[in-house]
Amino acid sequence: MGIEEFVKDTRIAYFSMEIGIRPEMHTYSGGLGILAGDTLKSAADLRIPMIGVTLIHRMGYFRQELDPFGRQIEHPDPWDIEKYLKRINIKVSVEIERKPVYITAWYYVIESTTGGKVPVIFLDTEIPENDPVNRTLTHYLYGGDLEYRLKQEIILGIGGVRVLDELGFEIRKYHMNEGHSSLLTLELLNKFKKPIEEVWSEELVWDVQKVRDLCVFTTHTPVEAGHDRFPYDLVQRILGEPVPMWLIKKLAGDGMLNMTLLGFNLSEYINGVSKKHEEVSERMFPGYEIHAITNGVHPYTWVSESFKNLYNKHLPGWAMEPEIFVRAWKIPEEELWDAHMQAKKSLIDYVNRLTGMNFNYETFTIGFARRATPYKRADLLLSDPERLAIIGEGRVQIIYAGKAHPKDEGGKQLIQRIFQIKERIKDKVKIVYLPNYDMAMAMKLVAGVDIWLNNPLKPLEASGTSGMKATHNGVPNFSVLDGWWIEGWIEGYTGWAIGTLEETSDPKRDAEDLYFKLGNDVLPMFYENRNIWIKVMKNAIAMNAYYFNTHRMIRFYVTEAYIR
C-alpha cells in the first residue's frame, strides 16, 4: 500500500502539531494529540476521506522519571519509526532564516474494520541536506524555545501544504487543530494570489475569501498561554515575509503574531470544543462567530477488553454505532459489575507491580490523571489531608498520574506536594503517583478506577476528554461544572458535580463540596447500595458514552464545517 493510492480522492486535510495513534508512537503529549488520533480513527470507521498532517517527533515529548521526593526528571523518548511508518520518496523545502530547510515525509495508515483508511503524514527534517541544527527541528514535541517553536510551525503549516501539493492531493478543506498550523494560511494566500495586472489594488492580489472558504479552525484552550504569539522581530528573522508584513499584521495582530487570530481571520468556520468553551472563546475573541462542537473519544480505542466482550454480547454494533450505548439499561447488573472488576483487577495488579503499594481490589479507587499544572488542581483532594484521612481511612485509595511540562515549575512543585502528602497520610489512605503517563497507562486507568476525578479552575477546561473515556467503561465522573461535564452531568445519576454552575471557582467551596459529597454521597452508595451504584454506571454509559464520542463529533464537523 503506497501513499499514491489515497491521492485519487478529494480529502479533508487535518493539521495538528501532535497526533496520538498508538502508545508505541511517541507523537503526542496529551489530550490534543489523543483527540486528533481519535478523530482520524473515527474518520476511517465512517469512511470519511481525510488525511492527517503532523511532525514526526523523533525524540517524543519526554519520558518522565520521578525520584522518591516527586522531583521530575525528563529523558528523551525516542521510538522505532521504521517499525510503524513507511517512508515517502519526497523532498520539499521551506525558507527559515532566509535559507532552505528540506522536509521529507513518512506515513501511517489508520485502517478500520469497515474498510475505511485514513493516511497520516509525518514531516521530518532529519536528512543529510539540512545542517545539524535544522535536522533537529522535528525531534522534540513542544521542546526548545520560542524560536524552535516558530520553526516547527513553519514546517507544519507551510511545509505540510507543500508536501500535500507535491504528492498531488486535492484538498477540499484545511482543518487547523489549534493555532500551531495557522501558517498554512499564508501558504494558501500565495497559492491563490491573483496576478497584479488583474486587480486595481495590491491588497486584492491576496484572495483572502478564497482561503477563508478552504479553512476550518478549532480552538482548544481558554488559557491565554495556550495561544501561540511571536514577536514580529523574531518573525521577520525566522519566517521573513511570505506575504507582505502589512498583510500579516492585518490578519494576525499588530503587537505580536497571534497564531489563533491568524487562523480565525482566514477560516470560514471556527469552533470551540464544548458549549461552555464557545461562550468563553467568544468573550476572549469578541467579534468572531464561534460555534460549538463538543469533543468525543474513539469508542473502540478506549473501551477495555472486558467491556468490549460485554458490549459485543448485549449491544452488538456499538463500536460503529455508539448511539447503541443508550440501551445500556438492558445489560445485567452482575455482568456489568464483573466486567468492571476484571478491568479493576488488571489496573490494581499493574499498580502493585509498579509501586509495591499493595492496593486491593475491593477498596474504592479514585483516578486523577492529566497534565500536571497548577490550574488543573491535582491537589484539591489533598487540600485538607487530615479530613481526607478521616473520610477515606480503609475506604479510599487514590491513583495519580501526569507529566508537568519541563518549563512548568508550578506543575513540578504540584507533583512534589502530592508526594509529601501521600507520605503524611499513608497509614490511613494509600496514594500512588504513577510515572510516565501515556496512552497505554490511560487505557488501564480510565477502565479500572471506580470514579474519575476532575477539578480544574473554571472556566479553564475547554472540554476534557479523559472523563469521556471513563464513561465508555461505566466509570462515573466526579467533576467541576466546566467543559463537557456541564453537558454530561445529571447529579447522582451520571456522576456528581463539584461546586456550582457559577462562572469561576471558589477553591474553599470546591474543596468543601468535594469532601462532603465523597463522604456522604459517593462512598455510602458504593459500599452500601451497590445496586444503585451499578445503575449510575449504566447511566454513565447510556447518557454519556452514547453522545461523547468522535463518531458523533466528526459527523458534526462534516455537516457543519466541511460541506459548507
Summary of the structure (lengths in Angstrom):
residues: 564
radius of gyration: 23.8
end to end distance: 32.0
largest distance: 80.5
contacts: 2002
relative contact order: 0.11
helix: 46%
strand: 19%
